[in-house]
Amino acid sequence: MNTILKVTEMSKNEPFVAVLSEKTEHQPLLRGAPQTGGMKSGRVYLLPGQDCGAHSTEENEEMLVFLSGKGQAVTSNRKTLEVGKGKIIYIPPQTVHNIINTSDEPLCYVYCAAPTGGNGEKQNV
C-alpha cells in the first residue's frame, strides 16, 4: 500500500511521495533542512504574461523541469533561453535569472535548488 504524505508530514531521510496541486499558485514541495539535506523544490504556475521575478539562488544550483506551456529564461548576462514543456534548464550558483511566460497558455514548472559543495560524483564508502 502506497502512502502519500502532505508536505508538512514529511521528515528527513524518509522516502515520500508528494502530489502536485492543480491550483494556479506556488506550491512548496521540499522546504530544505531539516526536511532534506538542503534541497528545496516547488511547483510554479505562471499565467500568460507573468514572470517569477528576477532572483538568484545564491550559493545553490537550480534545475527547472517544465511541465506545460512556453516561455523564456533571461539571465543576468542578458542571455535568453527558450523554455517550455519537455525541457529542463540548469541555473548555476550566483546567476540572476527570471522566467517569463511568453505564450497564451499557462507555464508550469518544478524547480529543484540544492547547495553546491561536491563534485557530484559518488563517493566510495
Jmol script that loads the backbone (N, CA, C; Angstrom):
load data "model"
ATOM      1  N   MET A   1       0.838  -1.172   0.000  1.00  0.00           N
ATOM      2  CA  MET A   1       0.000   0.000   0.000  1.00  0.00           C
ATOM      3  C   MET A   1       0.885   1.238   0.000  1.00  0.00           C
ATOM      4  N   ASN A   2       0.687   2.141  -0.956  1.00  0.00           N
ATOM      5  CA  ASN A   2       1.456   3.381  -1.038  1.00  0.00           C
ATOM      6  C   ASN A   2       0.848   4.432  -0.131  1.00  0.00           C
ATOM      7  N   THR A   3       1.702   5.206   0.504  1.00  0.00           N
ATOM      8  CA  THR A   3       1.245   6.283   1.364  1.00  0.00           C
ATOM      9  C   THR A   3       1.668   7.608   0.762  1.00  0.00           C
ATOM     10  N   ILE A   4       0.728   8.516   0.619  1.00  0.00           N
ATOM     11  CA  ILE A   4       1.022   9.855   0.132  1.00  0.00           C
ATOM     12  C   ILE A   4       0.929  10.793   1.324  1.00  0.00           C
ATOM     13  N   LEU A   5       2.019  11.503   1.583  1.00  0.00           N
ATOM     14  CA  LEU A   5       2.081  12.389   2.733  1.00  0.00           C
ATOM     15  C   LEU A   5       1.937  13.838   2.305  1.00  0.00           C
ATOM     16  N   LYS A   6       1.362  14.649   3.165  1.00  0.00           N
ATOM     17  CA  LYS A   6       1.342  16.085   2.940  1.00  0.00           C
ATOM     18  C   LYS A   6       2.751  16.604   3.201  1.00  0.00           C
ATOM     19  N   VAL A   7       3.094  17.740   2.549  1.00  0.00           N
ATOM     20  CA  VAL A   7       4.433  18.303   2.707  1.00  0.00           C
ATOM     21  C   VAL A   7       4.776  18.492   4.174  1.00  0.00           C
ATOM     22  N   THR A   8       3.827  18.893   4.996  1.00  0.00           N
ATOM     23  CA  THR A   8       4.086  19.152   6.409  1.00  0.00           C
ATOM     24  C   THR A   8       4.366  17.873   7.194  1.00  0.00           C
ATOM     25  N   GLU A   9       4.013  16.703   6.649  1.00  0.00           N
ATOM     26  CA  GLU A   9       4.210  15.439   7.349  1.00  0.00           C
ATOM     27  C   GLU A   9       5.527  14.761   6.991  1.00  0.00           C
ATOM     28  N   MET A  10       6.248  15.276   5.989  1.00  0.00           N
ATOM     29  CA  MET A  10       7.465  14.645   5.520  1.00  0.00           C
ATOM     30  C   MET A  10       8.596  14.881   6.507  1.00  0.00           C
ATOM     31  N   SER A  11       9.458  13.874   6.664  1.00  0.00           N
ATOM     32  CA  SER A  11      10.595  14.042   7.561  1.00  0.00           C
ATOM     33  C   SER A  11      11.876  13.652   6.832  1.00  0.00           C
ATOM     34  N   LYS A  12      12.995  14.148   7.331  1.00  0.00           N
ATOM     35  CA  LYS A  12      14.296  13.900   6.713  1.00  0.00           C
ATOM     36  C   LYS A  12      14.625  12.413   6.708  1.00  0.00           C
ATOM     37  N   ASN A  13      15.297  12.012   5.648  1.00  0.00           N
ATOM     38  CA  ASN A  13      15.802  10.655   5.499  1.00  0.00           C
ATOM     39  C   ASN A  13      14.718   9.601   5.354  1.00  0.00           C
ATOM     40  N   GLU A  14      13.527  10.009   4.993  1.00  0.00           N
ATOM     41  CA  GLU A  14      12.450   9.061   4.719  1.00  0.00           C
ATOM     42  C   GLU A  14      11.947   9.304   3.298  1.00  0.00           C
ATOM     43  N   PRO A  15      11.907   8.280   2.457  1.00  0.00           N
ATOM     44  CA  PRO A  15      11.331   8.461   1.129  1.00  0.00           C
ATOM     45  C   PRO A  15       9.858   8.859   1.247  1.00  0.00           C
ATOM     46  N   PHE A  16       9.390   9.645   0.321  1.00  0.00           N
ATOM     47  CA  PHE A  16       7.990  10.051   0.336  1.00  0.00           C
ATOM     48  C   PHE A  16       7.548  10.446  -1.062  1.00  0.00           C
ATOM     49  N   VAL A  17       6.251  10.546  -1.233  1.00  0.00           N
ATOM     50  CA  VAL A  17       5.631  10.987  -2.483  1.00  0.00           C
ATOM     51  C   VAL A  17       4.832  12.240  -2.170  1.00  0.00           C
ATOM     52  N   ALA A  18       4.949  13.242  -3.011  1.00  0.00           N
ATOM     53  CA  ALA A  18       4.145  14.460  -2.872  1.00  0.00           C
ATOM     54  C   ALA A  18       3.281  14.595  -4.115  1.00  0.00           C
ATOM     55  N   VAL A  19       2.080  15.072  -3.951  1.00  0.00           N
ATOM     56  CA  VAL A  19       1.146  15.239  -5.062  1.00  0.00           C
ATOM     57  C   VAL A  19       1.207  16.684  -5.544  1.00  0.00           C
ATOM     58  N   LEU A  20       1.395  16.866  -6.864  1.00  0.00           N
ATOM     59  CA  LEU A  20       1.385  18.208  -7.427  1.00  0.00           C
ATOM     60  C   LEU A  20      -0.041  18.736  -7.456  1.00  0.00           C
ATOM     61  N   SER A  21      -0.212  19.945  -6.972  1.00  0.00           N
ATOM     62  CA  SER A  21      -1.517  20.588  -6.933  1.00  0.00           C
ATOM     63  C   SER A  21      -1.945  21.014  -8.337  1.00  0.00           C
ATOM     64  N   GLU A  22      -3.227  21.130  -8.536  1.00  0.00           N
ATOM     65  CA  GLU A  22      -3.736  21.661  -9.797  1.00  0.00           C
ATOM     66  C   GLU A  22      -4.133  23.122  -9.642  1.00  0.00           C
ATOM     67  N   LYS A  23      -3.877  23.703  -8.463  1.00  0.00           N
ATOM     68  CA  LYS A  23      -4.182  25.104  -8.225  1.00  0.00           C
ATOM     69  C   LYS A  23      -3.193  25.986  -8.976  1.00  0.00           C
ATOM     70  N   THR A  24      -3.610  27.198  -9.276  1.00  0.00           N
ATOM     71  CA  THR A  24      -2.771  28.123 -10.032  1.00  0.00           C
ATOM     72  C   THR A  24      -1.977  29.030  -9.090  1.00  0.00           C
ATOM     73  N   GLU A  25      -1.240  28.423  -8.193  1.00  0.00           N
ATOM     74  CA  GLU A  25      -0.421  29.171  -7.243  1.00  0.00           C
ATOM     75  C   GLU A  25       0.840  28.377  -6.952  1.00  0.00           C
ATOM     76  N   HIS A  26       1.826  29.050  -6.357  1.00  0.00           N
ATOM     77  CA  HIS A  26       3.075  28.391  -5.991  1.00  0.00           C
ATOM     78  C   HIS A  26       2.785  27.274  -4.997  1.00  0.00           C
ATOM     79  N   GLN A  27       3.463  26.151  -5.169  1.00  0.00           N
ATOM     80  CA  GLN A  27       3.296  25.022  -4.265  1.00  0.00           C
ATOM     81  C   GLN A  27       4.661  24.568  -3.764  1.00  0.00           C
ATOM     82  N   PRO A  28       4.997  24.829  -2.517  1.00  0.00           N
ATOM     83  CA  PRO A  28       6.254  24.297  -1.977  1.00  0.00           C
ATOM     84  C   PRO A  28       6.212  22.767  -1.962  1.00  0.00           C
ATOM     85  N   LEU A  29       7.316  22.137  -2.319  1.00  0.00           N
ATOM     86  CA  LEU A  29       7.399  20.669  -2.294  1.00  0.00           C
ATOM     87  C   LEU A  29       8.436  20.211  -1.270  1.00  0.00           C
ATOM     88  N   LEU A  30       9.658  20.703  -1.387  1.00  0.00           N
ATOM     89  CA  LEU A  30      10.717  20.407  -0.420  1.00  0.00           C
ATOM     90  C   LEU A  30      11.158  21.730   0.178  1.00  0.00           C
ATOM     91  N   ARG A  31      11.210  21.795   1.490  1.00  0.00           N
ATOM     92  CA  ARG A  31      11.479  23.071   2.168  1.00  0.00           C
ATOM     93  C   ARG A  31      12.916  23.202   2.683  1.00  0.00           C
ATOM     94  N   GLY A  32      13.790  22.272   2.338  1.00  0.00           N
ATOM     95  CA  GLY A  32      15.154  22.343   2.853  1.00  0.00           C
ATOM     96  C   GLY A  32      15.245  21.704   4.223  1.00  0.00           C
ATOM     97  N   ALA A  33      16.338  21.989   4.927  1.00  0.00           N
ATOM     98  CA  ALA A  33      16.565  21.395   6.248  1.00  0.00           C
ATOM     99  C   ALA A  33      15.482  21.839   7.231  1.00  0.00           C
ATOM    100  N   PRO A  34      15.032  20.976   8.104  1.00  0.00           N
ATOM    101  CA  PRO A  34      15.519  19.618   8.343  1.00  0.00           C
ATOM    102  C   PRO A  34      14.815  18.558   7.487  1.00  0.00           C
ATOM    103  N   GLN A  35      13.866  18.969   6.630  1.00  0.00           N
ATOM    104  CA  GLN A  35      13.142  18.007   5.802  1.00  0.00           C
ATOM    105  C   GLN A  35      14.070  17.280   4.832  1.00  0.00           C
ATOM    106  N   THR A  36      15.072  17.999   4.299  1.00  0.00           N
ATOM    107  CA  THR A  36      16.035  17.418   3.359  1.00  0.00           C
ATOM    108  C   THR A  36      17.438  17.796   3.813  1.00  0.00           C
ATOM    109  N   GLY A  37      18.413  17.357   3.095  1.00  0.00           N
ATOM    110  CA  GLY A  37      19.788  17.737   3.383  1.00  0.00           C
ATOM    111  C   GLY A  37      20.133  19.124   2.886  1.00  0.00           C
ATOM    112  N   GLY A  38      19.167  19.846   2.368  1.00  0.00           N
ATOM    113  CA  GLY A  38      19.389  21.202   1.881  1.00  0.00           C
ATOM    114  C   GLY A  38      18.637  21.504   0.599  1.00  0.00           C
ATOM    115  N   MET A  39      18.149  20.479  -0.084  1.00  0.00           N
ATOM    116  CA  MET A  39      17.426  20.690  -1.332  1.00  0.00           C
ATOM    117  C   MET A  39      16.077  21.352  -1.070  1.00  0.00           C
ATOM    118  N   LYS A  40      15.741  22.307  -1.944  1.00  0.00           N
ATOM    119  CA  LYS A  40      14.427  22.953  -1.913  1.00  0.00           C
ATOM    120  C   LYS A  40      13.778  22.764  -3.271  1.00  0.00           C
ATOM    121  N   SER A  41      12.454  22.644  -3.257  1.00  0.00           N
ATOM    122  CA  SER A  41      11.745  22.419  -4.504  1.00  0.00           C
ATOM    123  C   SER A  41      10.330  22.950  -4.390  1.00  0.00           C
ATOM    124  N   GLY A  42       9.760  23.278  -5.530  1.00  0.00           N
ATOM    125  CA  GLY A  42       8.381  23.732  -5.559  1.00  0.00           C
ATOM    126  C   GLY A  42       7.856  23.742  -6.982  1.00  0.00           C
ATOM    127  N   ARG A  43       6.544  23.897  -7.087  1.00  0.00           N
ATOM    128  CA  ARG A  43       5.911  23.984  -8.396  1.00  0.00           C
ATOM    129  C   ARG A  43       5.467  25.425  -8.607  1.00  0.00           C
ATOM    130  N   VAL A  44       5.789  25.965  -9.785  1.00  0.00           N
ATOM    131  CA  VAL A  44       5.441  27.346 -10.133  1.00  0.00           C
ATOM    132  C   VAL A  44       4.460  27.322 -11.290  1.00  0.00           C
ATOM    133  N   TYR A  45       3.458  28.179 -11.213  1.00  0.00           N
ATOM    134  CA  TYR A  45       2.410  28.263 -12.235  1.00  0.00           C
ATOM    135  C   TYR A  45       2.307  29.724 -12.652  1.00  0.00           C
ATOM    136  N   LEU A  46       2.693  30.028 -13.894  1.00  0.00           N
ATOM    137  CA  LEU A  46       2.651  31.400 -14.385  1.00  0.00           C
ATOM    138  C   LEU A  46       1.584  31.538 -15.470  1.00  0.00           C
ATOM    139  N   LEU A  47       0.708  32.488 -15.299  1.00  0.00           N
ATOM    140  CA  LEU A  47      -0.311  32.778 -16.311  1.00  0.00           C
ATOM    141  C   LEU A  47       0.344  33.529 -17.471  1.00  0.00           C
ATOM    142  N   PRO A  48      -0.299  33.586 -18.638  1.00  0.00           N
ATOM    143  CA  PRO A  48       0.272  34.317 -19.774  1.00  0.00           C
ATOM    144  C   PRO A  48       0.693  35.733 -19.370  1.00  0.00           C
ATOM    145  N   GLY A  49       1.929  36.094 -19.741  1.00  0.00           N
ATOM    146  CA  GLY A  49       2.461  37.414 -19.436  1.00  0.00           C
ATOM    147  C   GLY A  49       3.112  37.535 -18.070  1.00  0.00           C
ATOM    148  N   GLN A  50       2.902  36.589 -17.187  1.00  0.00           N
ATOM    149  CA  GLN A  50       3.502  36.658 -15.847  1.00  0.00           C
ATOM    150  C   GLN A  50       4.961  36.204 -15.881  1.00  0.00           C
ATOM    151  N   ASP A  51       5.710  36.611 -14.839  1.00  0.00           N
ATOM    152  CA  ASP A  51       7.071  36.124 -14.649  1.00  0.00           C
ATOM    153  C   ASP A  51       7.268  35.831 -13.170  1.00  0.00           C
ATOM    154  N   CYS A  52       8.328  35.101 -12.858  1.00  0.00           N
ATOM    155  CA  CYS A  52       8.567  34.718 -11.458  1.00  0.00           C
ATOM    156  C   CYS A  52       9.329  35.802 -10.705  1.00  0.00           C
ATOM    157  N   GLY A  53       9.890  36.761 -11.422  1.00  0.00           N
ATOM    158  CA  GLY A  53      10.674  37.815 -10.783  1.00  0.00           C
ATOM    159  C   GLY A  53      12.151  37.480 -10.799  1.00  0.00           C
ATOM    160  N   ALA A  54      12.964  38.437 -11.184  1.00  0.00           N
ATOM    161  CA  ALA A  54      14.410  38.212 -11.237  1.00  0.00           C
ATOM    162  C   ALA A  54      14.933  37.896  -9.832  1.00  0.00           C
ATOM    163  N   HIS A  55      15.711  36.845  -9.736  1.00  0.00           N
ATOM    164  CA  HIS A  55      16.258  36.419  -8.450  1.00  0.00           C
ATOM    165  C   HIS A  55      17.486  35.546  -8.674  1.00  0.00           C
ATOM    166  N   SER A  56      18.213  35.301  -7.609  1.00  0.00           N
ATOM    167  CA  SER A  56      19.352  34.396  -7.627  1.00  0.00           C
ATOM    168  C   SER A  56      19.142  33.365  -6.543  1.00  0.00           C
ATOM    169  N   THR A  57      19.581  32.158  -6.773  1.00  0.00           N
ATOM    170  CA  THR A  57      19.530  31.143  -5.731  1.00  0.00           C
ATOM    171  C   THR A  57      20.827  31.137  -4.927  1.00  0.00           C
ATOM    172  N   GLU A  58      21.583  32.243  -5.051  1.00  0.00           N
ATOM    173  CA  GLU A  58      22.815  32.458  -4.279  1.00  0.00           C
ATOM    174  C   GLU A  58      23.804  31.312  -4.467  1.00  0.00           C
ATOM    175  N   GLU A  59      24.124  30.599  -3.399  1.00  0.00           N
ATOM    176  CA  GLU A  59      25.113  29.518  -3.448  1.00  0.00           C
ATOM    177  C   GLU A  59      24.540  28.204  -3.965  1.00  0.00           C
ATOM    178  N   ASN A  60      23.252  28.180  -4.279  1.00  0.00           N
ATOM    179  CA  ASN A  60      22.607  26.949  -4.742  1.00  0.00           C
ATOM    180  C   ASN A  60      22.609  26.866  -6.256  1.00  0.00           C
ATOM    181  N   GLU A  61      22.690  25.642  -6.760  1.00  0.00           N
ATOM    182  CA  GLU A  61      22.441  25.421  -8.169  1.00  0.00           C
ATOM    183  C   GLU A  61      20.974  25.046  -8.298  1.00  0.00           C
ATOM    184  N   GLU A  62      20.411  25.247  -9.483  1.00  0.00           N
ATOM    185  CA  GLU A  62      18.974  25.029  -9.644  1.00  0.00           C
ATOM    186  C   GLU A  62      18.686  24.375 -10.991  1.00  0.00           C
ATOM    187  N   MET A  63      17.695  23.499 -10.978  1.00  0.00           N
ATOM    188  CA  MET A  63      17.204  22.898 -12.207  1.00  0.00           C
ATOM    189  C   MET A  63      15.699  23.141 -12.263  1.00  0.00           C
ATOM    190  N   LEU A  64      15.206  23.536 -13.431  1.00  0.00           N
ATOM    191  CA  LEU A  64      13.780  23.710 -13.647  1.00  0.00           C
ATOM    192  C   LEU A  64      13.330  22.660 -14.655  1.00  0.00           C
ATOM    193  N   VAL A  65      12.214  21.991 -14.360  1.00  0.00           N
ATOM    194  CA  VAL A  65      11.632  20.987 -15.247  1.00  0.00           C
ATOM    195  C   VAL A  65      10.278  21.531 -15.688  1.00  0.00           C
ATOM    196  N   PHE A  66      10.129  21.785 -16.975  1.00  0.00           N
ATOM    197  CA  PHE A  66       8.916  22.411 -17.496  1.00  0.00           C
ATOM    198  C   PHE A  66       7.860  21.358 -17.833  1.00  0.00           C
ATOM    199  N   LEU A  67       6.684  21.536 -17.254  1.00  0.00           N
ATOM    200  CA  LEU A  67       5.586  20.582 -17.393  1.00  0.00           C
ATOM    201  C   LEU A  67       4.577  20.997 -18.459  1.00  0.00           C
ATOM    202  N   SER A  68       4.399  22.319 -18.657  1.00  0.00           N
ATOM    203  CA  SER A  68       3.450  22.811 -19.657  1.00  0.00           C
ATOM    204  C   SER A  68       3.809  24.230 -20.055  1.00  0.00           C
ATOM    205  N   GLY A  69       3.319  24.631 -21.202  1.00  0.00           N
ATOM    206  CA  GLY A  69       3.495  25.998 -21.674  1.00  0.00           C
ATOM    207  C   GLY A  69       4.828  26.264 -22.336  1.00  0.00           C
ATOM    208  N   LYS A  70       5.056  27.557 -22.652  1.00  0.00           N
ATOM    209  CA  LYS A  70       6.294  28.013 -23.282  1.00  0.00           C
ATOM    210  C   LYS A  70       6.670  29.363 -22.691  1.00  0.00           C
ATOM    211  N   GLY A  71       7.960  29.656 -22.707  1.00  0.00           N
ATOM    212  CA  GLY A  71       8.406  30.937 -22.192  1.00  0.00           C
ATOM    213  C   GLY A  71       9.877  31.152 -22.446  1.00  0.00           C
ATOM    214  N   GLN A  72      10.426  32.106 -21.686  1.00  0.00           N
ATOM    215  CA  GLN A  72      11.837  32.434 -21.816  1.00  0.00           C
ATOM    216  C   GLN A  72      12.469  32.522 -20.433  1.00  0.00           C
ATOM    217  N   ALA A  73      13.733  32.105 -20.380  1.00  0.00           N
ATOM    218  CA  ALA A  73      14.561  32.314 -19.204  1.00  0.00           C
ATOM    219  C   ALA A  73      15.559  33.391 -19.577  1.00  0.00           C
ATOM    220  N   VAL A  74      15.584  34.466 -18.802  1.00  0.00           N
ATOM    221  CA  VAL A  74      16.511  35.569 -19.060  1.00  0.00           C
ATOM    222  C   VAL A  74      17.495  35.617 -17.899  1.00  0.00           C
ATOM    223  N   THR A  75      18.792  35.560 -18.216  1.00  0.00           N
ATOM    224  CA  THR A  75      19.817  35.538 -17.178  1.00  0.00           C
ATOM    225  C   THR A  75      20.487  36.900 -17.034  1.00  0.00           C
ATOM    226  N   SER A  76      21.284  37.039 -15.977  1.00  0.00           N
ATOM    227  CA  SER A  76      21.930  38.309 -15.654  1.00  0.00           C
ATOM    228  C   SER A  76      22.863  38.800 -16.749  1.00  0.00           C
ATOM    229  N   ASN A  77      23.373  37.894 -17.560  1.00  0.00           N
ATOM    230  CA  ASN A  77      24.238  38.327 -18.662  1.00  0.00           C
ATOM    231  C   ASN A  77      23.431  38.584 -19.937  1.00  0.00           C
ATOM    232  N   ARG A  78      22.122  38.754 -19.746  1.00  0.00           N
ATOM    233  CA  ARG A  78      21.168  39.061 -20.828  1.00  0.00           C
ATOM    234  C   ARG A  78      21.015  37.928 -21.838  1.00  0.00           C
ATOM    235  N   LYS A  79      21.402  36.742 -21.445  1.00  0.00           N
ATOM    236  CA  LYS A  79      21.199  35.577 -22.298  1.00  0.00           C
ATOM    237  C   LYS A  79      19.738  35.158 -22.180  1.00  0.00           C
ATOM    238  N   THR A  80      19.084  34.916 -23.313  1.00  0.00           N
ATOM    239  CA  THR A  80      17.689  34.488 -23.328  1.00  0.00           C
ATOM    240  C   THR A  80      17.614  33.069 -23.871  1.00  0.00           C
ATOM    241  N   LEU A  81      16.978  32.186 -23.096  1.00  0.00           N
ATOM    242  CA  LEU A  81      16.834  30.783 -23.482  1.00  0.00           C
ATOM    243  C   LEU A  81      15.357  30.454 -23.610  1.00  0.00           C
ATOM    244  N   GLU A  82      14.994  29.757 -24.664  1.00  0.00           N
ATOM    245  CA  GLU A  82      13.613  29.328 -24.863  1.00  0.00           C
ATOM    246  C   GLU A  82      13.351  28.099 -23.995  1.00  0.00           C
ATOM    247  N   VAL A  83      12.292  28.143 -23.207  1.00  0.00           N
ATOM    248  CA  VAL A  83      11.942  27.044 -22.314  1.00  0.00           C
ATOM    249  C   VAL A  83      10.489  26.649 -22.553  1.00  0.00           C
ATOM    250  N   GLY A  84      10.120  25.471 -22.081  1.00  0.00           N
ATOM    251  CA  GLY A  84       8.741  25.013 -22.198  1.00  0.00           C
ATOM    252  C   GLY A  84       8.623  23.528 -21.972  1.00  0.00           C
ATOM    253  N   LYS A  85       7.409  23.042 -22.141  1.00  0.00           N
ATOM    254  CA  LYS A  85       7.079  21.643 -21.891  1.00  0.00           C
ATOM    255  C   LYS A  85       8.112  20.705 -22.511  1.00  0.00           C
ATOM    256  N   GLY A  86       8.568  19.757 -21.680  1.00  0.00           N
ATOM    257  CA  GLY A  86       9.518  18.764 -22.149  1.00  0.00           C
ATOM    258  C   GLY A  86      10.970  19.203 -22.081  1.00  0.00           C
ATOM    259  N   LYS A  87      11.235  20.398 -21.530  1.00  0.00           N
ATOM    260  CA  LYS A  87      12.600  20.899 -21.434  1.00  0.00           C
ATOM    261  C   LYS A  87      12.976  21.096 -19.972  1.00  0.00           C
ATOM    262  N   ILE A  88      14.294  21.097 -19.748  1.00  0.00           N
ATOM    263  CA  ILE A  88      14.825  21.478 -18.442  1.00  0.00           C
ATOM    264  C   ILE A  88      15.819  22.605 -18.669  1.00  0.00           C
ATOM    265  N   ILE A  89      16.107  23.341 -17.610  1.00  0.00           N
ATOM    266  CA  ILE A  89      17.161  24.344 -17.660  1.00  0.00           C
ATOM    267  C   ILE A  89      17.973  24.204 -16.378  1.00  0.00           C
ATOM    268  N   TYR A  90      19.275  24.375 -16.509  1.00  0.00           N
ATOM    269  CA  TYR A  90      20.178  24.368 -15.361  1.00  0.00           C
ATOM    270  C   TYR A  90      20.620  25.807 -15.111  1.00  0.00           C
ATOM    271  N   ILE A  91      20.548  26.243 -13.854  1.00  0.00           N
ATOM    272  CA  ILE A  91      20.966  27.581 -13.452  1.00  0.00           C
ATOM    273  C   ILE A  91      22.126  27.419 -12.464  1.00  0.00           C
ATOM    274  N   PRO A  92      23.333  27.858 -12.826  1.00  0.00           N
ATOM    275  CA  PRO A  92      24.465  27.757 -11.899  1.00  0.00           C
ATOM    276  C   PRO A  92      24.295  28.684 -10.693  1.00  0.00           C
ATOM    277  N   PRO A  93      25.049  28.437  -9.620  1.00  0.00           N
ATOM    278  CA  PRO A  93      25.012  29.341  -8.464  1.00  0.00           C
ATOM    279  C   PRO A  93      25.360  30.777  -8.882  1.00  0.00           C
ATOM    280  N   GLN A  94      24.865  31.734  -8.112  1.00  0.00           N
ATOM    281  CA  GLN A  94      25.149  33.163  -8.304  1.00  0.00           C
ATOM    282  C   GLN A  94      24.673  33.696  -9.658  1.00  0.00           C
ATOM    283  N   THR A  95      23.637  33.097 -10.230  1.00  0.00           N
ATOM    284  CA  THR A  95      23.113  33.550 -11.522  1.00  0.00           C
ATOM    285  C   THR A  95      21.734  34.157 -11.336  1.00  0.00           C
ATOM    286  N   VAL A  96      21.634  35.466 -11.549  1.00  0.00           N
ATOM    287  CA  VAL A  96      20.326  36.121 -11.508  1.00  0.00           C
ATOM    288  C   VAL A  96      19.561  35.689 -12.752  1.00  0.00           C
ATOM    289  N   HIS A  97      18.304  35.306 -12.557  1.00  0.00           N
ATOM    290  CA  HIS A  97      17.502  34.834 -13.680  1.00  0.00           C
ATOM    291  C   HIS A  97      16.022  35.132 -13.438  1.00  0.00           C
ATOM    292  N   ASN A  98      15.265  35.127 -14.519  1.00  0.00           N
ATOM    293  CA  ASN A  98      13.822  35.325 -14.465  1.00  0.00           C
ATOM    294  C   ASN A  98      13.195  34.405 -15.495  1.00  0.00           C
ATOM    295  N   ILE A  99      12.058  33.838 -15.160  1.00  0.00           N
ATOM    296  CA  ILE A  99      11.294  33.005 -16.092  1.00  0.00           C
ATOM    297  C   ILE A  99      10.046  33.795 -16.475  1.00  0.00           C
ATOM    298  N   ILE A 100       9.823  33.927 -17.771  1.00  0.00           N
ATOM    299  CA  ILE A 100       8.717  34.732 -18.289  1.00  0.00           C
ATOM    300  C   ILE A 100       7.825  33.855 -19.162  1.00  0.00           C
ATOM    301  N   ASN A 101       6.527  33.893 -18.899  1.00  0.00           N
ATOM    302  CA  ASN A 101       5.576  33.183 -19.750  1.00  0.00           C
ATOM    303  C   ASN A 101       5.278  34.061 -20.958  1.00  0.00           C
ATOM    304  N   THR A 102       5.731  33.632 -22.133  1.00  0.00           N
ATOM    305  CA  THR A 102       5.555  34.408 -23.363  1.00  0.00           C
ATOM    306  C   THR A 102       4.441  33.839 -24.236  1.00  0.00           C
ATOM    307  N   SER A 103       3.724  32.859 -23.731  1.00  0.00           N
ATOM    308  CA  SER A 103       2.685  32.217 -24.540  1.00  0.00           C
ATOM    309  C   SER A 103       1.293  32.634 -24.074  1.00  0.00           C
ATOM    310  N   ASP A 104       0.288  32.095 -24.720  1.00  0.00           N
ATOM    311  CA  ASP A 104      -1.098  32.399 -24.343  1.00  0.00           C
ATOM    312  C   ASP A 104      -1.711  31.282 -23.507  1.00  0.00           C
ATOM    313  N   GLU A 105      -0.858  30.420 -22.969  1.00  0.00           N
ATOM    314  CA  GLU A 105      -1.305  29.346 -22.078  1.00  0.00           C
ATOM    315  C   GLU A 105      -0.443  29.362 -20.821  1.00  0.00           C
ATOM    316  N   PRO A 106      -0.898  28.742 -19.736  1.00  0.00           N
ATOM    317  CA  PRO A 106      -0.091  28.718 -18.502  1.00  0.00           C
ATOM    318  C   PRO A 106       1.256  28.029 -18.713  1.00  0.00           C
ATOM    319  N   LEU A 107       2.256  28.531 -18.010  1.00  0.00           N
ATOM    320  CA  LEU A 107       3.596  27.935 -17.985  1.00  0.00           C
ATOM    321  C   LEU A 107       3.784  27.356 -16.587  1.00  0.00           C
ATOM    322  N   CYS A 108       3.999  26.062 -16.518  1.00  0.00           N
ATOM    323  CA  CYS A 108       4.116  25.382 -15.230  1.00  0.00           C
ATOM    324  C   CYS A 108       5.445  24.629 -15.186  1.00  0.00           C
ATOM    325  N   TYR A 109       6.157  24.761 -14.062  1.00  0.00           N
ATOM    326  CA  TYR A 109       7.423  24.049 -13.916  1.00  0.00           C
ATOM    327  C   TYR A 109       7.692  23.728 -12.450  1.00  0.00           C
ATOM    328  N   VAL A 110       8.580  22.770 -12.257  1.00  0.00           N
ATOM    329  CA  VAL A 110       9.053  22.394 -10.930  1.00  0.00           C
ATOM    330  C   VAL A 110      10.515  22.804 -10.846  1.00  0.00           C
ATOM    331  N   TYR A 111      10.866  23.505  -9.768  1.00  0.00           N
ATOM    332  CA  TYR A 111      12.269  23.861  -9.549  1.00  0.00           C
ATOM    333  C   TYR A 111      12.844  22.998  -8.430  1.00  0.00           C
ATOM    334  N   CYS A 112      14.123  22.704  -8.549  1.00  0.00           N
ATOM    335  CA  CYS A 112      14.879  22.000  -7.517  1.00  0.00           C
ATOM    336  C   CYS A 112      16.168  22.775  -7.314  1.00  0.00           C
ATOM    337  N   ALA A 113      16.364  23.306  -6.129  1.00  0.00           N
ATOM    338  CA  ALA A 113      17.573  24.056  -5.799  1.00  0.00           C
ATOM    339  C   ALA A 113      18.314  23.294  -4.704  1.00  0.00           C
ATOM    340  N   ALA A 114      19.613  23.125  -4.912  1.00  0.00           N
ATOM    341  CA  ALA A 114      20.415  22.366  -3.952  1.00  0.00           C
ATOM    342  C   ALA A 114      21.727  23.070  -3.699  1.00  0.00           C
ATOM    343  N   PRO A 115      22.227  22.969  -2.468  1.00  0.00           N
ATOM    344  CA  PRO A 115      23.523  23.573  -2.158  1.00  0.00           C
ATOM    345  C   PRO A 115      24.638  22.893  -2.945  1.00  0.00           C
ATOM    346  N   THR A 116      25.597  23.670  -3.364  1.00  0.00           N
ATOM    347  CA  THR A 116      26.761  23.084  -4.016  1.00  0.00           C
ATOM    348  C   THR A 116      27.747  22.703  -2.926  1.00  0.00           C
ATOM    349  N   GLY A 117      28.728  21.944  -3.268  1.00  0.00           N
ATOM    350  CA  GLY A 117      29.686  21.573  -2.234  1.00  0.00           C
ATOM    351  C   GLY A 117      30.387  20.279  -2.558  1.00  0.00           C
ATOM    352  N   GLY A 118      29.970  19.643  -3.594  1.00  0.00           N
ATOM    353  CA  GLY A 118      30.645  18.416  -4.005  1.00  0.00           C
ATOM    354  C   GLY A 118      30.775  18.441  -5.506  1.00  0.00           C
ATOM    355  N   ASN A 119      31.445  17.465  -6.018  1.00  0.00           N
ATOM    356  CA  ASN A 119      31.603  17.412  -7.463  1.00  0.00           C
ATOM    357  C   ASN A 119      30.549  16.529  -8.115  1.00  0.00           C
ATOM    358  N   GLY A 120      29.591  16.041  -7.321  1.00  0.00           N
ATOM    359  CA  GLY A 120      28.503  15.245  -7.868  1.00  0.00           C
ATOM    360  C   GLY A 120      28.852  13.796  -8.112  1.00  0.00           C
ATOM    361  N   GLU A 121      30.088  13.409  -7.820  1.00  0.00           N
ATOM    362  CA  GLU A 121      30.475  12.025  -8.058  1.00  0.00           C
ATOM    363  C   GLU A 121      30.257  11.192  -6.817  1.00  0.00           C
ATOM    364  N   LYS A 122      29.867   9.973  -7.045  1.00  0.00           N
ATOM    365  CA  LYS A 122      29.626   9.047  -5.941  1.00  0.00           C
ATOM    366  C   LYS A 122      30.917   8.756  -5.194  1.00  0.00           C
ATOM    367  N   GLN A 123      30.833   8.807  -3.886  1.00  0.00           N
ATOM    368  CA  GLN A 123      31.991   8.528  -3.045  1.00  0.00           C
ATOM    369  C   GLN A 123      31.972   7.062  -2.613  1.00  0.00           C
ATOM    370  N   ASN A 124      33.108   6.427  -2.617  1.00  0.00           N
ATOM    371  CA  ASN A 124      33.213   5.053  -2.103  1.00  0.00           C
ATOM    372  C   ASN A 124      33.182   5.094  -0.589  1.00  0.00           C
ATOM    373  N   VAL A 125      32.375   4.221  -0.011  1.00  0.00           N
ATOM    374  CA  VAL A 125      32.248   4.196   1.443  1.00  0.00           C
ATOM    375  C   VAL A 125      32.893   2.966   1.992  1.00  0.00           C
TER     376      VAL A 125
END
end "model"
wireframe off; spacefill off
backbone 0.3
color backbone group
